[in-house]
Amino acid sequence: MRRQLHLPFIVGQDEDGTWIAEAALTPDIFVSGEGETREASLDDLRFQIARVVADSGAPEQLVVDVDVPDN
């Protein structure tokens, strides 16, 4: 079964220039990806998330629609 996950993430560069992307699947499961570019780190993060979900299962999700004011 295919399922879409929406995960907040952070991304940044470490001191040697490697890009690191991180996301939390659950309060106990954190996943990270890295690469030479921002997009490469996000691609690796996507791959790592798919690998962890295949092993651990997909986390439960609550979907909420909210109105966000324009700034």
Helices and strands as residue ranges (DSSP letters): E 9-13, E 19-26, E 29-35, H 38-56
